[in-house]
């Protein structure tokens, strides 16, 4: 019979991670350690406060996670129906179970075997104008050719000027720019801002307005000169029929999958398959997990998109923490590799 242990850890950001929802200084997560005889497996559960649909006070979260682990070890199988509404817990259990069964190579892919890298985007966190400009310079010097800017926290005119200055120096052939508003625009101002930004060859903008406004978001997707990607909008939509219903109504250009937020690996694959059937693109990103979660997400991405991934994924978060957990991951230029 399998056994489990739950370990709570707190990681510390090298620099404050700013979004339109606030600033993160630390990251709380729980590791599930599974054992079955001599075999070991570990998975990460890392809900985001005020964002994850399964976020709750720490004691309550740990008690619920223990309940799911006990049920899993007793049955020896995943109860996906029970876990659908607890995506961070599902992702942790999925990862630990795969790790126990498969070892380090969770999926049999060229990336998992260390034969190819996965292209990733650089990430520039919100900050004041000078900080964001400096961070952008650093990403470009490191060799990133796709950079994502988080916007919506400082004055829009300064953010717009930052985009303008980047484009004056680097054409869209040299640098692909993605924007992430984290729901920071109001509906009344969103289209005007999207039209202004569209002058500068932006690849896409994530979640321009807050989630839950399907009619408004559908209108923006119809009218926007910029391709719109859904992110937060997917959180809490865990039923397959509702996923299809939402995508048919909003009709975004892209969806962005974070297994910890969007249904674990099972739920994220469900999203991707439904999106493909509706000719909607997708990519996968981490959600500020440690290297344990990042490793699992990267291997999952390689299994979903194949060995020749061309679209940059959002998998560069392993460098965010001062006290990250060691894993055989490294960034070379603008690619993530397993050693």
matplotlib code that plots the C-alpha trace (Angstrom):
import matplotlib.pyplot as plt

x = [0.0, 1.3, 2.1, 2.3, 3.8, 2.9, 5.6, 4.9, 7.5, 7.8, 10.0, 11.3, 11.3, 14.6, 12.7, 9.1, 6.8, 4.2, 0.9, -2.3, -3.5, -0.6, 3.0, 4.3, 7.3, 7.0, 5.4, 3.7, 3.4, 3.0, 5.0, 3.3, 5.8, 4.5, 6.2, 5.6, 8.3, 11.6, 9.9, 9.5, 7.5, 7.1, 4.6, 3.9, 0.7, 0.9, -2.3, -2.2, -4.0, -7.0, -6.7, -6.8, -10.3, -9.0, -7.2, -8.1, -6.5, -3.3, -4.7, -7.9, -5.9, -3.6, -6.5, -8.2, -5.0, -4.5, -8.0, -7.4, -4.0, -5.5, -8.3, -5.7, -3.4, -6.3, -7.7, -4.5, -6.2, -7.1, -10.6, -10.7, -14.3, -13.7, -10.4, -11.7, -12.5, -9.1, -6.6, -3.5, -4.0, -4.8, -1.6, 0.5, -1.0, -0.7, 3.0, 3.8, 2.1, 3.9, 7.2, 6.7, 5.7, 8.1, 11.0, 12.6, 11.2, 7.5, 6.8, 8.8, 9.7, 12.9, 12.8, 12.4, 15.4, 17.5, 17.7, 15.9, 15.0, 11.7, 11.5, 10.3, 9.5, 11.3, 9.1, 9.2, 7.3, 5.4, 7.4, 8.1, 9.0, 12.8, 12.6, 10.6, 12.9, 16.0, 14.4, 13.5, 17.1, 18.3, 16.0, 17.1, 20.8, 20.2, 19.0, 15.2, 13.4, 9.9, 9.3, 6.1, 5.4, 3.0, 1.0, -1.9, -0.3, 1.4, 0.2, -0.9, 0.8, 4.2, 3.5, 2.5, 5.7, 7.7, 6.2, 6.8, 10.5, 11.0, 9.6, 11.7, 14.8, 13.6, 11.3, 8.7, 11.1, 13.7, 11.5, 8.0, 6.1, 3.3, 1.4, -0.4, -2.9, -4.1, -7.6, -6.2, -8.3, -12.0, -14.3, -15.0, -11.3, -10.1, -10.8, -9.2, -6.0, -5.9, -6.2, -3.3, -1.1, -1.9, 0.4, 3.4, 3.0, 2.0, 1.7, -1.2, -2.6, -3.7, -6.9, -7.4, -10.5, -11.4, -12.8, -16.5, -17.6, -18.2, -20.4, -17.9, -14.9, -16.6, -17.2, -13.5, -12.4, -14.6, -13.5, -9.9, -7.1, -4.9, -5.3, -6.7, -5.6, -7.7, -5.9, -7.8, -11.0, -10.4, -10.1, -13.0, -14.5, -13.8, -16.6, -15.9, -19.2, -18.9, -15.3, -16.6, -19.6, -17.4, -14.9, -17.8, -19.2, -16.0, -14.0, -10.5, -7.5, -5.6, -5.9, -3.1, -2.9, -1.5, -2.0, -2.0, -4.9, -6.7, -7.4, -4.1, -2.6, -5.9, -8.0, -5.4, -5.3, -9.1, -8.9, -6.3, -8.3, -11.5, -9.6, -8.1, -11.5, -12.6, -9.3, -8.1, -4.4, -2.8, 0.4, 1.4, 2.9, 3.9, 2.2, 5.1, 5.8, 9.1, 11.4, 9.5, 6.3, 8.1, 9.8, 6.5, 4.8, 7.6, 7.6, 3.8, 4.1, 6.5, 4.1, 1.1, 2.9, 5.5, 9.2, 9.3, 7.6, 8.0, 5.7, 7.5, 6.0, 5.9, 8.4, 11.1, 10.0, 12.7, 15.0, 12.5, 13.4, 16.4, 15.8, 14.3, 14.4, 17.2, 16.1, 18.0, 16.7, 18.7, 18.0, 20.3, 19.5, 15.8, 15.3, 14.6, 16.5, 16.6, 20.1]
y = [0.0, 3.5, 5.9, 9.7, 12.6, 16.3, 18.9, 22.7, 25.0, 28.8, 30.1, 33.7, 35.8, 37.4, 40.6, 41.5, 40.0, 42.6, 42.0, 44.1, 42.1, 43.0, 42.1, 38.7, 38.5, 34.8, 31.7, 29.0, 25.5, 21.9, 18.9, 15.5, 12.7, 9.3, 6.0, 2.4, 0.1, 1.4, 3.8, 7.5, 10.2, 13.9, 16.5, 20.2, 21.8, 25.6, 27.6, 31.3, 33.4, 35.3, 33.6, 29.8, 28.3, 26.0, 28.7, 28.6, 29.2, 27.1, 24.7, 24.1, 23.5, 21.0, 19.1, 18.9, 17.8, 15.1, 13.8, 13.5, 11.8, 9.3, 8.4, 8.1, 5.8, 3.6, 3.2, 3.4, 5.5, 9.2, 10.3, 13.0, 13.9, 14.7, 16.5, 18.7, 21.7, 21.4, 21.9, 22.6, 19.5, 17.4, 18.6, 17.7, 14.2, 13.7, 14.7, 12.6, 9.5, 10.0, 10.5, 7.3, 5.3, 6.7, 8.1, 11.4, 11.1, 11.7, 11.6, 9.8, 12.9, 14.3, 17.1, 14.7, 12.8, 16.0, 15.9, 19.2, 22.4, 24.2, 27.8, 30.1, 33.7, 36.1, 37.7, 41.4, 42.0, 45.1, 47.9, 51.5, 52.7, 52.6, 49.1, 47.6, 49.2, 47.8, 44.3, 44.4, 45.2, 42.3, 39.8, 40.9, 40.7, 37.1, 36.2, 36.1, 36.8, 36.6, 38.8, 39.1, 42.4, 42.5, 45.8, 47.4, 48.5, 51.7, 54.6, 53.4, 56.2, 55.1, 51.5, 52.6, 54.6, 51.6, 49.5, 52.3, 52.6, 48.8, 48.8, 51.8, 49.7, 46.2, 45.3, 42.6, 40.4, 40.7, 40.6, 39.1, 41.1, 39.6, 41.7, 40.5, 42.9, 40.4, 41.9, 45.4, 47.3, 48.3, 47.4, 51.0, 51.8, 48.4, 48.8, 52.2, 50.9, 47.8, 50.0, 52.2, 49.1, 47.5, 50.0, 48.2, 44.6, 43.0, 39.2, 39.0, 40.4, 38.2, 38.9, 42.6, 42.8, 40.9, 37.4, 36.5, 39.1, 36.8, 39.1, 42.0, 39.7, 38.2, 41.7, 42.6, 39.5, 40.4, 44.1, 44.1, 44.7, 42.7, 38.9, 38.2, 35.3, 34.0, 33.1, 33.9, 33.5, 29.7, 29.5, 27.6, 26.4, 22.8, 21.0, 19.9, 21.0, 24.4, 24.8, 24.3, 26.6, 29.4, 29.2, 29.1, 32.3, 34.3, 33.0, 34.1, 33.7, 31.8, 30.2, 29.9, 26.8, 26.7, 23.2, 24.4, 26.7, 25.1, 21.5, 19.8, 18.0, 16.2, 19.4, 21.4, 18.7, 18.8, 22.6, 22.2, 19.5, 21.5, 24.6, 22.7, 21.6, 25.2, 26.4, 28.3, 28.3, 27.6, 27.5, 26.4, 28.3, 27.8, 29.7, 30.6, 27.0, 25.8, 23.8, 20.6, 22.0, 23.7, 20.4, 18.6, 21.4, 21.5, 17.7, 17.9, 20.7, 18.5, 15.6, 17.8, 19.8, 17.3, 17.4, 20.4, 23.1, 26.4, 28.7, 30.0, 28.6, 30.5, 28.3, 30.7, 31.0, 28.7, 31.7, 33.7, 32.3, 32.6, 29.2, 27.1, 23.3, 21.8, 20.1, 19.2, 22.3, 25.0, 27.9, 28.3, 31.4, 31.4, 27.7, 25.5, 22.3, 19.2, 18.1]
z = [0.0, -0.9, 1.8, 1.7, 3.6, 3.1, 3.5, 3.7, 2.3, 1.8, -1.0, -1.2, -4.4, -5.4, -6.2, -5.5, -8.2, -9.1, -10.8, -11.1, -8.1, -5.8, -5.1, -4.1, -1.7, -0.7, -2.2, 0.0, -1.3, -0.2, -1.4, -1.6, -1.0, -2.2, -1.4, -2.5, -1.3, -2.6, -5.1, -4.3, -6.0, -5.3, -6.5, -5.8, -4.8, -5.0, -5.0, -5.5, -2.9, -4.2, -7.6, -7.4, -7.2, -4.4, -2.4, 1.3, 4.7, 5.1, 7.8, 5.8, 2.6, 4.2, 5.8, 2.4, 0.7, 3.4, 2.7, -1.0, -0.4, 2.0, -0.5, -3.3, -1.3, -0.2, -3.8, -5.7, -8.4, -9.0, -8.4, -11.1, -10.5, -6.8, -7.7, -10.6, -8.3, -6.6, -9.5, -7.5, -5.4, -8.5, -10.2, -7.1, -6.9, -10.7, -10.6, -7.5, -9.0, -12.4, -10.6, -8.5, -11.6, -14.2, -12.3, -13.5, -17.0, -16.4, -20.2, -22.9, -25.0, -26.5, -23.9, -21.0, -22.4, -22.6, -26.4, -27.2, -25.4, -25.2, -26.4, -23.6, -23.2, -20.9, -18.3, -17.2, -13.9, -13.1, -11.5, -12.1, -15.5, -15.0, -13.4, -16.2, -18.9, -17.1, -16.8, -20.5, -21.4, -19.2, -20.9, -24.4, -23.4, -22.2, -25.7, -25.3, -28.6, -27.0, -24.0, -21.9, -20.2, -17.2, -17.4, -15.7, -12.4, -13.2, -15.3, -18.7, -20.5, -19.1, -20.0, -23.5, -23.8, -22.7, -25.5, -27.9, -26.9, -27.2, -30.7, -31.7, -30.9, -31.8, -34.7, -34.4, -36.4, -33.7, -30.6, -30.1, -27.5, -25.4, -22.9, -19.8, -18.2, -15.5, -15.8, -15.2, -17.8, -17.3, -20.1, -21.0, -21.6, -22.9, -26.6, -26.8, -25.1, -27.3, -30.4, -29.2, -28.4, -31.7, -33.5, -32.2, -33.5, -30.3, -30.5, -28.0, -24.7, -21.9, -20.0, -20.7, -18.4, -15.2, -15.6, -15.4, -18.0, -20.8, -23.0, -22.6, -23.3, -26.4, -27.7, -27.1, -28.9, -31.9, -32.0, -30.8, -33.3, -30.9, -30.5, -27.0, -24.8, -21.9, -18.7, -15.4, -17.4, -17.3, -13.5, -11.9, -15.2, -14.5, -16.3, -19.9, -21.3, -19.6, -21.0, -24.6, -23.9, -22.7, -25.6, -28.1, -26.6, -26.2, -29.2, -28.0, -30.3, -27.6, -24.2, -21.7, -19.5, -16.0, -14.7, -11.0, -11.9, -14.8, -13.8, -13.3, -16.3, -17.0, -17.0, -19.0, -21.7, -21.8, -22.4, -25.2, -27.0, -26.9, -28.0, -30.9, -32.1, -32.2, -34.0, -30.9, -30.2, -26.8, -24.8, -21.4, -18.5, -14.9, -12.1, -9.8, -8.8, -7.6, -9.9, -9.0, -10.5, -13.3, -14.3, -14.4, -16.4, -18.9, -19.5, -19.8, -22.4, -24.4, -24.4, -25.5, -28.2, -29.4, -29.8, -32.2, -30.1, -32.0, -29.9, -26.8, -23.6, -20.2, -18.4, -17.2, -13.5, -12.1, -11.6, -9.4, -6.0, -3.7, -2.2, -5.1, -5.0, -7.1, -10.3, -13.5, -15.4, -17.1, -19.3, -22.4, -24.4, -24.8, -24.2, -21.2, -21.1, -18.9, -18.1]

ax = plt.figure().add_subplot(projection="3d")
ax.plot(x, y, z, "-o")
ax.set_aspect("equal")
plt.show()
